[in-house]
């Protein structure tokens, strides 16, 4: 994702050790989230159709099966505008799957096939490592799965890992991007699926984290924005969840808002390594993941 998109909407062992260690009471385990993110990065760029993507997706499925009550895998083939066939997988980890009242959390697990924002033209055809843009959200969700397994939520929670967010062009047509979230919007877990609210968590590991209120979220679900920023302030994180507004950003909440779901976007788009080969694991921090994780978990309690 995505440079700001201003069009108005129509509406192994190391890991096991991290799991076994209990986090400080009341604190989200950002160190574990960072370790989980590193596992994703170590697979290599998770570009759809590559061996790295296959291994990374299998790992997410296995890890969430060890934590959630049930895991649903949505598999399909996406045909791009230029006729390329891409294997896609959305992974839905469900807690209390029988509960009617549900909250939907979304992150993308793929990474971009080209570094189109690289300053060096010779690097622009390189795939993006996707430490912040992809792996940070996965790390957050797996660590959140640890927390929800320890203390189950009072209502239903769906952690949705979407594929194909970052493949194509973030222009007015939004060609071959937001693929997994658009597929989920058309194919929810059941025909009556309507979460109370939802949040897309994207690019939330930046060491210099600063999150402002995103434009399409304010248009489409302002009450959810208010809820998230209020909880963040109550936790003392209003220095990160800043009470400022920015323009609309084309991200995975867009197809979900269009489908009538009250889903907002939590993102720090001002990331200097965005869509560059320098989006590496050293650019994200356990502290940032801990702050965002505390807010994400508190919203579910």
ZARO-825309 format. One record per residue (C-alpha): residue number from 0; residue in one letter; x, y, z. Coordinates in nm, 3 decimals. Layout:
% ZARO-825309
tortor: NUM vexti: A x: X y: Y z: Z
...
% end
This chain:
% ZARO-825309
tortor: 0 vexti: X x: 0.000 y: 0.000 z: 0.000
tortor: 1 vexti: X x: -0.001 y: 0.282 z: -0.103
tortor: 2 vexti: X x: 0.078 y: 0.631 z: -0.142
tortor: 3 vexti: X x: -0.210 y: 0.844 z: -0.015
tortor: 4 vexti: X x: -0.508 y: 0.802 z: -0.247
tortor: 5 vexti: X x: -0.722 y: 1.112 z: -0.231
tortor: 6 vexti: X x: -1.031 y: 1.009 z: -0.426
tortor: 7 vexti: X x: -1.352 y: 1.026 z: -0.219
tortor: 8 vexti: X x: -1.504 y: 0.687 z: -0.154
tortor: 9 vexti: X x: -1.836 y: 0.583 z: -0.280
tortor: 10 vexti: X x: -1.828 y: 0.451 z: 0.018
tortor: 11 vexti: X x: 1.196 y: -2.351 z: 1.598
tortor: 12 vexti: X x: 1.317 y: -2.297 z: 1.918
tortor: 13 vexti: X x: 1.341 y: -1.926 z: 1.949
tortor: 14 vexti: X x: 0.973 y: -1.891 z: 1.875
tortor: 15 vexti: X x: 0.877 y: -2.161 z: 2.124
tortor: 16 vexti: X x: 1.073 y: -1.978 z: 2.392
tortor: 17 vexti: X x: 0.888 y: -1.657 z: 2.312
tortor: 18 vexti: X x: 0.554 y: -1.834 z: 2.351
tortor: 19 vexti: X x: 0.648 y: -1.987 z: 2.684
tortor: 20 vexti: X x: 0.755 y: -1.657 z: 2.842
tortor: 21 vexti: X x: 0.471 y: -1.475 z: 3.017
tortor: 22 vexti: X x: 0.459 y: -1.103 z: 2.934
tortor: 23 vexti: X x: 0.447 y: -0.843 z: 3.207
tortor: 24 vexti: X x: 0.097 y: -0.815 z: 3.353
tortor: 25 vexti: X x: -0.112 y: -0.571 z: 3.152
tortor: 26 vexti: X x: 0.149 y: -0.538 z: 2.879
tortor: 27 vexti: X x: 0.128 y: -0.674 z: 2.527
tortor: 28 vexti: X x: 0.426 y: -0.890 z: 2.433
tortor: 29 vexti: X x: 0.592 y: -0.676 z: 2.169
tortor: 30 vexti: X x: 0.912 y: -0.880 z: 2.185
tortor: 31 vexti: X x: 0.726 y: -1.191 z: 2.072
tortor: 32 vexti: X x: 0.549 y: -0.991 z: 1.802
tortor: 33 vexti: X x: 0.887 y: -0.877 z: 1.671
tortor: 34 vexti: X x: 1.019 y: -1.234 z: 1.670
tortor: 35 vexti: X x: 0.715 y: -1.354 z: 1.477
tortor: 36 vexti: X x: 0.762 y: -1.071 z: 1.227
tortor: 37 vexti: X x: 1.125 y: -1.175 z: 1.183
tortor: 38 vexti: X x: 1.017 y: -1.529 z: 1.097
tortor: 39 vexti: X x: 0.807 y: -1.388 z: 0.813
tortor: 40 vexti: X x: 1.092 y: -1.172 z: 0.685
tortor: 41 vexti: X x: 1.332 y: -1.466 z: 0.703
tortor: 42 vexti: X x: 1.117 y: -1.659 z: 0.458
tortor: 43 vexti: X x: 1.200 y: -1.389 z: 0.203
tortor: 44 vexti: X x: 0.962 y: -1.155 z: 0.021
tortor: 45 vexti: X x: 0.612 y: -1.305 z: 0.043
tortor: 46 vexti: X x: 0.520 y: -1.229 z: -0.316
tortor: 47 vexti: X x: 0.213 y: -1.430 z: -0.429
tortor: 48 vexti: X x: 0.307 y: -1.740 z: -0.624
tortor: 49 vexti: X x: 0.661 y: -1.769 z: -0.484
tortor: 50 vexti: X x: 0.800 y: -2.047 z: -0.261
tortor: 51 vexti: X x: 0.854 y: -1.790 z: 0.015
tortor: 52 vexti: X x: 0.486 y: -1.700 z: 0.009
tortor: 53 vexti: X x: 0.391 y: -2.067 z: 0.023
tortor: 54 vexti: X x: 0.609 y: -2.130 z: 0.328
tortor: 55 vexti: X x: 0.501 y: -1.812 z: 0.503
tortor: 56 vexti: X x: 0.132 y: -1.886 z: 0.453
tortor: 57 vexti: X x: 0.173 y: -2.242 z: 0.577
tortor: 58 vexti: X x: 0.351 y: -2.107 z: 0.886
tortor: 59 vexti: X x: 0.069 y: -1.862 z: 0.963
tortor: 60 vexti: X x: -0.190 y: -2.139 z: 0.929
tortor: 61 vexti: X x: 0.003 y: -2.372 z: 1.162
tortor: 62 vexti: X x: 0.066 y: -2.101 z: 1.421
tortor: 63 vexti: X x: -0.295 y: -1.986 z: 1.428
tortor: 64 vexti: X x: -0.428 y: -2.342 z: 1.448
tortor: 65 vexti: X x: -0.225 y: -2.370 z: 1.770
tortor: 66 vexti: X x: -0.396 y: -2.060 z: 1.912
tortor: 67 vexti: X x: -0.743 y: -1.999 z: 1.767
tortor: 68 vexti: X x: -1.057 y: -2.208 z: 1.806
tortor: 69 vexti: X x: -1.078 y: -2.263 z: 1.432
tortor: 70 vexti: X x: -0.895 y: -2.152 z: 1.120
tortor: 71 vexti: X x: -1.054 y: -2.104 z: 0.778
tortor: 72 vexti: X x: -0.841 y: -2.084 z: 0.465
tortor: 73 vexti: X x: -0.990 y: -1.917 z: 0.160
tortor: 74 vexti: X x: -0.798 y: -2.029 z: -0.151
tortor: 75 vexti: X x: -0.858 y: -1.902 z: -0.504
tortor: 76 vexti: X x: -0.679 y: -1.793 z: -0.821
tortor: 77 vexti: X x: -0.670 y: -1.424 z: -0.907
tortor: 78 vexti: X x: -0.625 y: -1.335 z: -1.273
tortor: 79 vexti: X x: -0.449 y: -1.002 z: -1.311
tortor: 80 vexti: X x: -0.532 y: -0.742 z: -1.573
tortor: 81 vexti: X x: -0.240 y: -0.866 z: -1.784
tortor: 82 vexti: X x: -0.359 y: -1.228 z: -1.760
tortor: 83 vexti: X x: -0.121 y: -1.359 z: -1.493
tortor: 84 vexti: X x: -0.268 y: -1.623 z: -1.262
tortor: 85 vexti: X x: -0.184 y: -1.571 z: -0.895
tortor: 86 vexti: X x: -0.258 y: -1.828 z: -0.623
tortor: 87 vexti: X x: -0.418 y: -1.651 z: -0.326
tortor: 88 vexti: X x: -0.491 y: -1.746 z: 0.034
tortor: 89 vexti: X x: -0.680 y: -1.556 z: 0.302
tortor: 90 vexti: X x: -0.640 y: -1.701 z: 0.650
tortor: 91 vexti: X x: -0.912 y: -1.641 z: 0.910
tortor: 92 vexti: X x: -0.830 y: -1.731 z: 1.271
tortor: 93 vexti: X x: -1.154 y: -1.737 z: 1.470
tortor: 94 vexti: X x: -1.199 y: -1.710 z: 1.846
tortor: 95 vexti: X x: -1.544 y: -1.804 z: 1.977
tortor: 96 vexti: X x: -1.666 y: -1.885 z: 1.624
tortor: 97 vexti: X x: -2.021 y: -1.946 z: 1.745
tortor: 98 vexti: X x: -2.061 y: -1.597 z: 1.893
tortor: 99 vexti: X x: -2.290 y: -1.359 z: 1.707
tortor: 100 vexti: X x: -2.122 y: -1.041 z: 1.831
tortor: 101 vexti: X x: -1.783 y: -1.022 z: 1.656
tortor: 102 vexti: X x: -1.489 y: -0.792 z: 1.598
tortor: 103 vexti: X x: -1.286 y: -0.815 z: 1.277
tortor: 104 vexti: X x: -0.914 y: -0.741 z: 1.268
tortor: 105 vexti: X x: -0.735 y: -0.738 z: 0.932
tortor: 106 vexti: X x: -0.372 y: -0.736 z: 0.825
tortor: 107 vexti: X x: -0.205 y: -0.831 z: 0.497
tortor: 108 vexti: X x: 0.063 y: -1.098 z: 0.487
tortor: 109 vexti: X x: 0.192 y: -1.058 z: 0.131
tortor: 110 vexti: X x: 0.474 y: -0.825 z: 0.029
tortor: 111 vexti: X x: 0.518 y: -0.611 z: -0.280
tortor: 112 vexti: X x: 0.690 y: -0.761 z: -0.590
tortor: 113 vexti: X x: 0.867 y: -0.436 z: -0.684
tortor: 114 vexti: X x: 1.039 y: -0.157 z: -0.491
tortor: 115 vexti: X x: 0.883 y: 0.117 z: -0.701
tortor: 116 vexti: X x: 0.967 y: 0.389 z: -0.446
tortor: 117 vexti: X x: 1.340 y: 0.308 z: -0.437
tortor: 118 vexti: X x: 1.564 y: 0.610 z: -0.486
tortor: 119 vexti: X x: 1.806 y: 0.403 z: -0.694
tortor: 120 vexti: X x: 1.639 y: 0.317 z: -1.028
tortor: 121 vexti: X x: 1.841 y: -0.005 z: -1.041
tortor: 122 vexti: X x: 1.661 y: -0.130 z: -0.729
tortor: 123 vexti: X x: 1.306 y: -0.065 z: -0.842
tortor: 124 vexti: X x: 1.250 y: -0.416 z: -0.979
tortor: 125 vexti: X x: 1.360 y: -0.578 z: -0.653
tortor: 126 vexti: X x: 1.091 y: -0.726 z: -0.428
tortor: 127 vexti: X x: 1.021 y: -0.547 z: -0.102
tortor: 128 vexti: X x: 1.132 y: -0.739 z: 0.212
tortor: 129 vexti: X x: 0.814 y: -0.615 z: 0.380
tortor: 130 vexti: X x: 0.925 y: -0.601 z: 0.744
tortor: 131 vexti: X x: 0.693 y: -0.315 z: 0.832
tortor: 132 vexti: X x: 0.468 y: -0.340 z: 0.526
tortor: 133 vexti: X x: 0.336 y: -0.691 z: 0.588
tortor: 134 vexti: X x: 0.536 y: -0.873 z: 0.856
tortor: 135 vexti: X x: 0.465 y: -0.624 z: 1.136
tortor: 136 vexti: X x: 0.092 y: -0.693 z: 1.114
tortor: 137 vexti: X x: 0.148 y: -1.069 z: 1.104
tortor: 138 vexti: X x: 0.372 y: -1.048 z: 1.410
tortor: 139 vexti: X x: 0.109 y: -0.841 z: 1.589
tortor: 140 vexti: X x: -0.166 y: -1.093 z: 1.509
tortor: 141 vexti: X x: 0.027 y: -1.404 z: 1.613
tortor: 142 vexti: X x: 0.121 y: -1.240 z: 1.944
tortor: 143 vexti: X x: -0.241 y: -1.130 z: 1.983
tortor: 144 vexti: X x: -0.335 y: -1.494 z: 1.928
tortor: 145 vexti: X x: -0.111 y: -1.583 z: 2.224
tortor: 146 vexti: X x: -0.296 y: -1.329 z: 2.440
tortor: 147 vexti: X x: -0.642 y: -1.447 z: 2.332
tortor: 148 vexti: X x: -0.551 y: -1.808 z: 2.395
tortor: 149 vexti: X x: -0.437 y: -1.721 z: 2.748
tortor: 150 vexti: X x: -0.745 y: -1.511 z: 2.823
tortor: 151 vexti: X x: -1.030 y: -1.574 z: 2.576
tortor: 152 vexti: X x: -1.235 y: -1.272 z: 2.468
tortor: 153 vexti: X x: -1.591 y: -1.222 z: 2.589
tortor: 154 vexti: X x: -1.718 y: -1.207 z: 2.229
tortor: 155 vexti: X x: -1.616 y: -1.339 z: 1.889
tortor: 156 vexti: X x: -1.291 y: -1.223 z: 1.728
tortor: 157 vexti: X x: -1.175 y: -1.284 z: 1.372
tortor: 158 vexti: X x: -0.810 y: -1.225 z: 1.282
tortor: 159 vexti: X x: -0.805 y: -1.201 z: 0.903
tortor: 160 vexti: X x: -0.472 y: -1.229 z: 0.720
tortor: 161 vexti: X x: -0.538 y: -1.113 z: 0.364
tortor: 162 vexti: X x: -0.331 y: -1.192 z: 0.057
tortor: 163 vexti: X x: -0.257 y: -0.981 z: -0.249
tortor: 164 vexti: X x: -0.288 y: -0.640 z: -0.090
tortor: 165 vexti: X x: 0.033 y: -0.510 z: -0.242
tortor: 166 vexti: X x: 0.059 y: -0.668 z: -0.588
tortor: 167 vexti: X x: -0.048 y: -0.409 z: -0.844
tortor: 168 vexti: X x: -0.101 y: -0.036 z: -0.893
tortor: 169 vexti: X x: -0.239 y: 0.205 z: -0.635
tortor: 170 vexti: X x: -0.384 y: 0.439 z: -0.892
tortor: 171 vexti: X x: -0.746 y: 0.542 z: -0.943
tortor: 172 vexti: X x: -0.834 y: 0.200 z: -1.085
tortor: 173 vexti: X x: -0.674 y: 0.013 z: -0.791
tortor: 174 vexti: X x: -0.579 y: -0.258 z: -1.039
tortor: 175 vexti: X x: -0.472 y: -0.588 z: -0.881
tortor: 176 vexti: X x: -0.439 y: -0.454 z: -0.526
tortor: 177 vexti: X x: -0.647 y: -0.512 z: -0.212
tortor: 178 vexti: X x: -0.721 y: -0.850 z: -0.369
tortor: 179 vexti: X x: -0.772 y: -1.051 z: -0.051
tortor: 180 vexti: X x: -0.988 y: -0.796 z: 0.129
tortor: 181 vexti: X x: -1.208 y: -0.757 z: -0.180
tortor: 182 vexti: X x: -1.244 y: -1.136 z: -0.196
tortor: 183 vexti: X x: -1.338 y: -1.152 z: 0.174
tortor: 184 vexti: X x: -1.592 y: -0.873 z: 0.126
tortor: 185 vexti: X x: -1.759 y: -1.088 z: -0.142
tortor: 186 vexti: X x: -1.715 y: -1.414 z: 0.052
tortor: 187 vexti: X x: -1.760 y: -1.357 z: 0.426
tortor: 188 vexti: X x: -1.770 y: -1.654 z: 0.668
tortor: 189 vexti: X x: -2.150 y: -1.653 z: 0.649
tortor: 190 vexti: X x: -2.415 y: -1.458 z: 0.463
tortor: 191 vexti: X x: -2.520 y: -1.265 z: 0.776
tortor: 192 vexti: X x: -2.166 y: -1.171 z: 0.873
tortor: 193 vexti: X x: -2.160 y: -0.819 z: 1.016
tortor: 194 vexti: X x: -1.894 y: -0.743 z: 1.276
tortor: 195 vexti: X x: -1.964 y: -0.482 z: 1.541
tortor: 196 vexti: X x: -1.656 y: -0.302 z: 1.419
tortor: 197 vexti: X x: -1.328 y: -0.378 z: 1.248
tortor: 198 vexti: X x: -0.973 y: -0.245 z: 1.221
tortor: 199 vexti: X x: -0.708 y: -0.287 z: 0.953
tortor: 200 vexti: X x: -0.363 y: -0.285 z: 1.119
tortor: 201 vexti: X x: -0.096 y: -0.197 z: 0.863
tortor: 202 vexti: X x: 0.260 y: -0.066 z: 0.883
tortor: 203 vexti: X x: 0.243 y: -0.047 z: 1.263
tortor: 204 vexti: X x: 0.598 y: -0.147 z: 1.355
tortor: 205 vexti: X x: 0.790 y: 0.166 z: 1.251
tortor: 206 vexti: X x: 1.049 y: 0.262 z: 1.515
tortor: 207 vexti: X x: 0.933 y: 0.623 z: 1.482
tortor: 208 vexti: X x: 0.564 y: 0.539 z: 1.506
tortor: 209 vexti: X x: 0.305 y: 0.813 z: 1.463
tortor: 210 vexti: X x: -0.051 y: 0.722 z: 1.368
tortor: 211 vexti: X x: -0.310 y: 0.982 z: 1.268
tortor: 212 vexti: X x: -0.675 y: 0.947 z: 1.175
tortor: 213 vexti: X x: -0.718 y: 0.828 z: 0.816
tortor: 214 vexti: X x: -0.966 y: 1.002 z: 0.587
tortor: 215 vexti: X x: -1.176 y: 0.714 z: 0.455
tortor: 216 vexti: X x: -1.208 y: 0.577 z: 0.809
tortor: 217 vexti: X x: -1.343 y: 0.912 z: 0.927
tortor: 218 vexti: X x: -1.590 y: 0.914 z: 0.637
tortor: 219 vexti: X x: -1.705 y: 0.556 z: 0.669
tortor: 220 vexti: X x: -1.688 y: 0.467 z: 1.039
tortor: 221 vexti: X x: -1.608 y: 0.773 z: 1.254
tortor: 222 vexti: X x: -1.740 y: 0.608 z: 1.569
tortor: 223 vexti: X x: -1.480 y: 0.331 z: 1.532
tortor: 224 vexti: X x: -1.203 y: 0.589 z: 1.492
tortor: 225 vexti: X x: -1.326 y: 0.757 z: 1.810
tortor: 226 vexti: X x: -1.330 y: 0.425 z: 1.993
tortor: 227 vexti: X x: -0.973 y: 0.333 z: 1.896
tortor: 228 vexti: X x: -0.825 y: 0.676 z: 1.971
tortor: 229 vexti: X x: -1.012 y: 0.697 z: 2.303
tortor: 230 vexti: X x: -0.876 y: 0.360 z: 2.416
tortor: 231 vexti: X x: -0.526 y: 0.459 z: 2.305
tortor: 232 vexti: X x: -0.550 y: 0.781 z: 2.508
tortor: 233 vexti: X x: -0.675 y: 0.591 z: 2.812
tortor: 234 vexti: X x: -0.366 y: 0.370 z: 2.788
tortor: 235 vexti: X x: -0.139 y: 0.674 z: 2.768
tortor: 236 vexti: X x: -0.054 y: 0.629 z: 2.400
tortor: 237 vexti: X x: -0.193 y: 0.955 z: 2.265
tortor: 238 vexti: X x: 0.163 y: 1.050 z: 2.171
tortor: 239 vexti: X x: 0.148 y: 0.769 z: 1.911
tortor: 240 vexti: X x: -0.224 y: 0.772 z: 1.826
tortor: 241 vexti: X x: -0.223 y: 1.143 z: 1.751
tortor: 242 vexti: X x: -0.543 y: 1.347 z: 1.729
tortor: 243 vexti: X x: -0.479 y: 1.471 z: 1.376
tortor: 244 vexti: X x: -0.639 y: 1.388 z: 1.041
tortor: 245 vexti: X x: -0.497 y: 1.296 z: 0.703
tortor: 246 vexti: X x: -0.641 y: 1.225 z: 0.358
tortor: 247 vexti: X x: -0.782 y: 0.891 z: 0.248
tortor: 248 vexti: X x: -0.542 y: 0.602 z: 0.191
tortor: 249 vexti: X x: -0.628 y: 0.310 z: -0.039
tortor: 250 vexti: X x: -0.594 y: 0.010 z: 0.190
tortor: 251 vexti: X x: -0.779 y: -0.306 z: 0.288
tortor: 252 vexti: X x: -1.058 y: -0.121 z: 0.470
tortor: 253 vexti: X x: -1.183 y: 0.024 z: 0.140
tortor: 254 vexti: X x: -1.352 y: -0.294 z: 0.003
tortor: 255 vexti: X x: -1.487 y: -0.373 z: 0.350
tortor: 256 vexti: X x: -1.639 y: -0.028 z: 0.395
tortor: 257 vexti: X x: -1.796 y: -0.060 z: 0.051
tortor: 258 vexti: X x: -1.948 y: -0.391 z: 0.165
tortor: 259 vexti: X x: -2.111 y: -0.216 z: 0.461
tortor: 260 vexti: X x: -1.867 y: -0.322 z: 0.733
tortor: 261 vexti: X x: -1.761 y: -0.061 z: 0.991
tortor: 262 vexti: X x: -1.388 y: -0.105 z: 0.940
tortor: 263 vexti: X x: -1.117 y: 0.159 z: 0.980
tortor: 264 vexti: X x: -0.749 y: 0.180 z: 0.894
tortor: 265 vexti: X x: -0.473 y: 0.216 z: 1.156
tortor: 266 vexti: X x: -0.155 y: 0.295 z: 0.962
tortor: 267 vexti: X x: 0.159 y: 0.504 z: 0.981
tortor: 268 vexti: X x: 0.198 y: 0.593 z: 0.614
tortor: 269 vexti: X x: 0.487 y: 0.832 z: 0.680
tortor: 270 vexti: X x: 0.744 y: 0.553 z: 0.666
tortor: 271 vexti: X x: 1.064 y: 0.643 z: 0.478
tortor: 272 vexti: X x: 1.129 y: 0.283 z: 0.364
tortor: 273 vexti: X x: 0.783 y: 0.231 z: 0.212
tortor: 274 vexti: X x: 0.796 y: 0.018 z: -0.107
tortor: 275 vexti: X x: 1.176 y: 0.010 z: -0.092
tortor: 276 vexti: X x: 1.430 y: -0.271 z: -0.048
tortor: 277 vexti: X x: 1.527 y: -0.103 z: 0.281
tortor: 278 vexti: X x: 1.200 y: -0.212 z: 0.449
tortor: 279 vexti: X x: 1.398 y: -0.458 z: 0.663
tortor: 280 vexti: X x: 1.359 y: -0.600 z: 1.012
tortor: 281 vexti: X x: 1.590 y: -0.342 z: 1.174
tortor: 282 vexti: X x: 1.339 y: -0.070 z: 1.082
tortor: 283 vexti: X x: 1.070 y: -0.198 z: 1.321
tortor: 284 vexti: X x: 1.070 y: -0.223 z: 1.700
tortor: 285 vexti: X x: 0.921 y: -0.427 z: 1.981
tortor: 286 vexti: X x: 0.820 y: -0.103 z: 2.153
tortor: 287 vexti: X x: 0.602 y: 0.007 z: 1.862
tortor: 288 vexti: X x: 0.446 y: -0.338 z: 1.833
tortor: 289 vexti: X x: 0.382 y: -0.340 z: 2.208
tortor: 290 vexti: X x: 0.203 y: -0.003 z: 2.197
tortor: 291 vexti: X x: -0.019 y: -0.102 z: 1.908
tortor: 292 vexti: X x: -0.075 y: -0.446 z: 2.060
tortor: 293 vexti: X x: -0.189 y: -0.297 z: 2.389
tortor: 294 vexti: X x: -0.448 y: -0.090 z: 2.206
tortor: 295 vexti: X x: -0.558 y: -0.381 z: 1.986
tortor: 296 vexti: X x: -0.597 y: -0.612 z: 2.284
tortor: 297 vexti: X x: -0.772 y: -0.353 z: 2.504
tortor: 298 vexti: X x: -1.035 y: -0.302 z: 2.232
tortor: 299 vexti: X x: -1.119 y: -0.673 z: 2.265
tortor: 300 vexti: X x: -1.147 y: -0.671 z: 2.644
% end
